[in-house]
Amino acid sequence: MIMIEKFTNPKFLRIFLYLVAVHSFIVGVNLIFFPPEWMIKFGFNPITENFFKVQGGVFHLVMVVAYIMAGLNPVECKKLILFAIITKFIATVFLFTYFLLYTEMITVFLSGVSDFIMGIIILYLYKKADLTKNSEA
């Protein structure tokens, strides 16, 4: 039987927070710079006003800062890690609710699934990591 790593080293949490930051950066930049007509390719209705699409992109970039700050020092930034977990679960509820009540777009559903998985992984790594002052790796 292969022993599964217990993920007690904060570096696993740090690395995953950086990966989530990369994901949010890509989503944010695409929301800001994608031409509105490209959104149709992802199943969205034509966009006549770019403001809310760009606002969503800026929100993702703000979250990139939070994920990176938490990843830089998980021992000192436990509240930012909890904020990241809460953010992922709020996004999950929003996306699944939007999918069920307003549209059955696969893009919205898959976004909800990915946010849920990221939230679960951050929560798991947070619970497993030894975030005491002398555990910093």
Secondary structure, 3 states (H helix, E strand, C coil): CCCCCCCCCHHHHHHHHHHHHHHHHHHHHHHHHCCHHHHHHHCCCCCCCCHHHHHHHHHHHHHHHHHHHHHHCCCCCHHHHHHHHHHHHHHHHHHHHHHHHCCCCHHHHHHHHHHHHHHHHHHHHHHHCCCCHHHCC
